[in-house]
């Protein structure tokens, strides 16, 4: 098993943490916008419903 340099380990850690953070941000925004979209659709649906009456 070849010995890896500390710099390479550092880059690997940075790379994995970057991807992990990126995925968290994407998931957060997807969830956030999904809830916003649901609220928006509820408002739209209520407006349509009230207009029918």
The first five atom37 places (N, CA, C, CB, O) and aatype in JSON, in Angstrom:
{
  "aatype": [20, 20, 20, 20, 20, 20, 20, 20, 20, 20, 20, 20, 20, 20, 20, 20, 20, 20, 20, 20, 20, 20, 20, 20, 20, 20, 20, 20, 20, 20, 20, 20, 20, 20, 20, 20, 20, 20, 20, 20, 20, 20, 20, 20, 20, 20, 20, 20, 20, 20, 20, 20, 20],
  "atom_mask": [
    [1, 1, 1, 1, 1],
    [1, 1, 1, 1, 1],
    [1, 1, 1, 1, 1],
    [1, 1, 1, 1, 1],
    [1, 1, 1, 1, 1],
    [1, 1, 1, 1, 1],
    [1, 1, 1, 1, 1],
    [1, 1, 1, 1, 1],
    [1, 1, 1, 1, 1],
    [1, 1, 1, 1, 1],
    [1, 1, 1, 1, 1],
    [1, 1, 1, 1, 1],
    [1, 1, 1, 1, 1],
    [1, 1, 1, 1, 1],
    [1, 1, 1, 1, 1],
    [1, 1, 1, 1, 1],
    [1, 1, 1, 1, 1],
    [1, 1, 1, 1, 1],
    [1, 1, 1, 1, 1],
    [1, 1, 1, 1, 1],
    [1, 1, 1, 1, 1],
    [1, 1, 1, 1, 1],
    [1, 1, 1, 1, 1],
    [1, 1, 1, 1, 1],
    [1, 1, 1, 1, 1],
    [1, 1, 1, 1, 1],
    [1, 1, 1, 1, 1],
    [1, 1, 1, 1, 1],
    [1, 1, 1, 1, 1],
    [1, 1, 1, 1, 1],
    [1, 1, 1, 1, 1],
    [1, 1, 1, 1, 1],
    [1, 1, 1, 1, 1],
    [1, 1, 1, 1, 1],
    [1, 1, 1, 1, 1],
    [1, 1, 1, 1, 1],
    [1, 1, 1, 1, 1],
    [1, 1, 1, 1, 1],
    [1, 1, 1, 1, 1],
    [1, 1, 1, 1, 1],
    [1, 1, 1, 1, 1],
    [1, 1, 1, 1, 1],
    [1, 1, 1, 1, 1],
    [1, 1, 1, 1, 1],
    [1, 1, 1, 1, 1],
    [1, 1, 1, 1, 1],
    [1, 1, 1, 1, 1],
    [1, 1, 1, 1, 1],
    [1, 1, 1, 1, 1],
    [1, 1, 1, 1, 1],
    [1, 1, 1, 1, 1],
    [1, 1, 1, 1, 1],
    [1, 1, 1, 1, 1]
  ],
  "atom_positions": [
    [[0.86, -1.19, 0.0], [0.0, 0.0, 0.0], [0.9, 1.25, 0.0], [-0.97, 0.0, 1.25], [1.65, 1.47, 0.95]],
    [[0.81, 2.05, -1.06], [1.69, 3.22, -1.12], [1.3, 4.31, -0.12], [1.69, 3.8, -2.52], [0.12, 4.51, 0.18]],
    [[2.29, 4.98, 0.36], [2.04, 6.06, 1.32], [1.55, 7.31, 0.58], [3.33, 6.39, 2.14], [2.19, 7.78, -0.36]],
    [[0.42, 7.82, 1.02], [-0.12, 9.02, 0.37], [0.4, 10.26, 1.09], [-1.67, 9.0, 0.37], [0.6, 10.27, 2.3]],
    [[0.6, 11.3, 0.32], [1.11, 12.54, 0.92], [-0.01, 13.25, 1.69], [1.69, 13.49, -0.18], [-1.18, 13.12, 1.33]],
    [[0.33, 13.98, 2.73], [-0.7, 14.69, 3.5], [-1.49, 15.69, 2.67], [-0.06, 15.41, 4.67], [-2.68, 15.92, 2.9]],
    [[-0.8, 16.28, 1.7], [-1.49, 17.26, 0.84], [-2.62, 16.59, 0.06], [-0.49, 17.92, -0.13], [-3.7, 17.16, -0.1]],
    [[-2.36, 15.39, -0.42], [-3.38, 14.66, -1.16], [-4.57, 14.32, -0.26], [-2.79, 13.36, -1.76], [-5.72, 14.42, -0.68]],
    [[-4.28, 13.93, 0.97], [-5.36, 13.66, 1.93], [-6.18, 14.92, 2.17], [-4.8, 13.13, 3.25], [-7.41, 14.88, 2.24]],
    [[-5.48, 16.04, 2.29], [-6.17, 17.31, 2.52], [-7.11, 17.64, 1.36], [-5.15, 18.44, 2.7], [-8.25, 18.05, 1.57]],
    [[-6.61, 17.45, 0.14], [-7.46, 17.72, -1.03], [-8.65, 16.77, -1.08], [-6.64, 17.59, -2.32], [-9.76, 17.18, -1.43]],
    [[-8.42, 15.52, -0.73], [-9.54, 14.56, -0.71], [-10.6, 14.95, 0.31], [-9.02, 13.15, -0.41], [-11.8, 14.9, 0.04]],
    [[-10.12, 15.33, 1.5], [-11.07, 15.77, 2.52], [-11.86, 16.99, 2.06], [-10.34, 16.08, 3.83], [-13.07, 17.07, 2.22]],
    [[-11.14, 17.94, 1.49], [-11.82, 19.15, 1.01], [-12.84, 18.82, -0.07], [-10.8, 20.16, 0.48], [-13.95, 19.35, -0.09]],
    [[-12.44, 17.93, -0.96], [-13.32, 17.54, -2.05], [-14.59, 16.87, -1.52], [-12.59, 16.59, -3.0], [-15.7, 17.21, -1.95]],
    [[-14.44, 15.93, -0.59], [-15.61, 15.25, -0.04], [-16.49, 16.19, 0.77], [-15.18, 14.09, 0.84], [-17.72, 16.13, 0.68]],
    [[-15.86, 17.07, 1.56], [-16.66, 18.02, 2.32], [-17.41, 18.98, 1.41], [-15.78, 18.79, 3.29], [-18.54, 19.36, 1.69]],
    [[-16.76, 19.38, 0.32], [-17.41, 20.26, -0.63], [-18.65, 19.59, -1.23], [-16.42, 20.65, -1.74], [-19.71, 20.2, -1.31]],
    [[-18.5, 18.33, -1.64], [-19.64, 17.61, -2.22], [-20.75, 17.41, -1.19], [-19.19, 16.26, -2.77], [-21.94, 17.52, -1.5]],
    [[-20.34, 17.1, 0.04], [-21.32, 16.9, 1.1], [-22.12, 18.18, 1.36], [-20.62, 16.44, 2.39], [-23.34, 18.15, 1.46]],
    [[-21.41, 19.3, 1.45], [-22.05, 20.59, 1.66], [-22.97, 20.95, 0.49], [-20.99, 21.68, 1.86], [-24.08, 21.43, 0.68]],
    [[-22.47, 20.7, -0.71], [-23.24, 20.99, -1.93], [-24.55, 20.19, -1.94], [-22.4, 20.65, -3.18], [-25.61, 20.74, -2.26]],
    [[-24.47, 18.92, -1.59], [-25.67, 18.07, -1.54], [-26.64, 18.56, -0.47], [-25.29, 16.61, -1.28], [-27.85, 18.58, -0.69]],
    [[-26.12, 18.94, 0.68], [-26.98, 19.46, 1.74], [-27.71, 20.71, 1.29], [-26.17, 19.76, 2.99], [-28.91, 20.86, 1.53]],
    [[-27.0, 21.6, 0.64], [-27.6, 22.85, 0.15], [-28.69, 22.55, -0.87], [-26.53, 23.77, -0.46], [-29.76, 23.15, -0.83]],
    [[-28.42, 21.63, -1.78], [-29.41, 21.26, -2.8], [-30.65, 20.67, -2.15], [-28.81, 20.25, -3.8], [-31.78, 21.05, -2.49]],
    [[-30.46, 19.76, -1.21], [-31.6, 19.14, -0.51], [-32.4, 20.2, 0.23], [-31.11, 18.04, 0.47], [-33.63, 20.21, 0.18]],
    [[-31.69, 21.1, 0.92], [-32.36, 22.16, 1.67], [-33.21, 23.02, 0.75], [-31.34, 23.03, 2.4], [-34.37, 23.31, 1.06]],
    [[-32.64, 23.44, -0.38], [-33.39, 24.29, -1.3], [-34.56, 23.54, -1.92], [-32.48, 24.82, -2.39], [-35.63, 24.11, -2.11]],
    [[-34.37, 22.27, -2.25], [-35.47, 21.49, -2.81], [-36.63, 21.39, -1.83], [-34.98, 20.08, -3.2], [-37.78, 21.59, -2.2]],
    [[-36.32, 21.09, -0.58], [-37.36, 20.97, 0.44], [-38.04, 22.33, 0.64], [-36.77, 20.46, 1.78], [-39.27, 22.42, 0.69]],
    [[-37.22, 23.37, 0.76], [-37.75, 24.72, 0.99], [-38.68, 25.14, -0.15], [-36.61, 25.72, 1.13], [-39.79, 25.61, 0.09]],
    [[-38.21, 24.97, -1.39], [-39.04, 25.37, -2.52], [-40.24, 24.47, -2.7], [-38.21, 25.38, -3.8], [-41.28, 24.91, -3.18]],
    [[-40.12, 23.21, -2.31], [-41.27, 22.32, -2.4], [-42.38, 22.8, -1.46], [-40.87, 20.86, -2.06], [-43.55, 22.84, -1.83]],
    [[-41.99, 23.17, -0.22], [-42.99, 23.69, 0.71], [-43.57, 25.0, 0.21], [-42.38, 23.87, 2.09], [-44.78, 25.23, 0.31]],
    [[-42.72, 25.87, -0.32], [-43.21, 27.13, -0.87], [-44.19, 26.87, -2.01], [-42.03, 28.01, -1.36], [-45.23, 27.51, -2.11]],
    [[-43.84, 25.92, -2.86], [-44.68, 25.58, -4.0], [-46.03, 25.02, -3.53], [-43.97, 24.56, -4.91], [-47.07, 25.35, -4.1]],
    [[-46.01, 24.18, -2.5], [-47.25, 23.62, -1.95], [-48.13, 24.74, -1.41], [-46.94, 22.58, -0.84], [-49.34, 24.77, -1.66]],
    [[-47.51, 25.67, -0.66], [-48.28, 26.8, -0.13], [-48.87, 27.62, -1.28], [-47.39, 27.69, 0.76], [-50.03, 28.03, -1.24]],
    [[-48.06, 27.86, -2.29], [-48.5, 28.63, -3.45], [-49.67, 27.93, -4.15], [-47.33, 28.84, -4.43], [-50.64, 28.59, -4.53]],
    [[-49.58, 26.62, -4.32], [-50.65, 25.87, -4.96], [-51.92, 25.88, -4.11], [-50.21, 24.44, -5.23], [-53.03, 25.92, -4.64]],
    [[-51.76, 25.82, -2.8], [-52.93, 25.91, -1.92], [-53.64, 27.24, -2.11], [-52.52, 25.72, -0.45], [-54.87, 27.29, -2.21]],
    [[-52.86, 28.32, -2.15], [-53.44, 29.65, -2.34], [-54.16, 29.71, -3.68], [-52.35, 30.75, -2.25], [-55.29, 30.21, -3.77]],
    [[-53.51, 29.22, -4.73], [-54.12, 29.21, -6.06], [-55.42, 28.39, -6.06], [-53.13, 28.64, -7.11], [-56.44, 28.83, -6.59]],
    [[-55.35, 27.22, -5.47], [-56.51, 26.35, -5.43], [-57.65, 27.0, -4.66], [-56.15, 24.99, -4.8], [-58.81, 26.92, -5.08]],
    [[-57.34, 27.66, -3.55], [-58.37, 28.34, -2.77], [-59.0, 29.47, -3.56], [-57.78, 28.87, -1.47], [-60.21, 29.69, -3.49]],
    [[-58.19, 30.2, -4.31], [-58.72, 31.29, -5.13], [-59.67, 30.74, -6.19], [-57.58, 32.07, -5.8], [-60.75, 31.29, -6.41]],
    [[-59.28, 29.67, -6.84], [-60.13, 29.04, -7.86], [-61.42, 28.54, -7.2], [-59.38, 27.87, -8.57], [-62.52, 28.71, -7.74]],
    [[-61.27, 27.92, -6.05], [-62.42, 27.38, -5.34], [-63.4, 28.49, -4.96], [-61.97, 26.62, -4.08], [-64.61, 28.34, -5.12]],
    [[-62.88, 29.6, -4.45], [-63.75, 30.71, -4.06], [-64.36, 31.39, -5.28], [-62.97, 31.73, -3.23], [-65.49, 31.88, -5.21]],
    [[-63.64, 31.43, -6.36], [-64.2, 32.03, -7.57], [-65.36, 31.2, -8.11], [-63.1, 32.18, -8.65], [-66.32, 31.75, -8.65]],
    [[-65.29, 29.89, -7.95], [-66.39, 29.04, -8.39], [-67.65, 29.34, -7.59], [-66.01, 27.55, -8.26], [-68.76, 29.34, -8.13]],
    [[-67.46, 29.59, -6.29], [-68.63, 29.89, -5.49], [-69.08, 31.32, -5.78], [-68.33, 29.7, -3.98], [-70.07, 31.79, -5.21]]
  ]
}
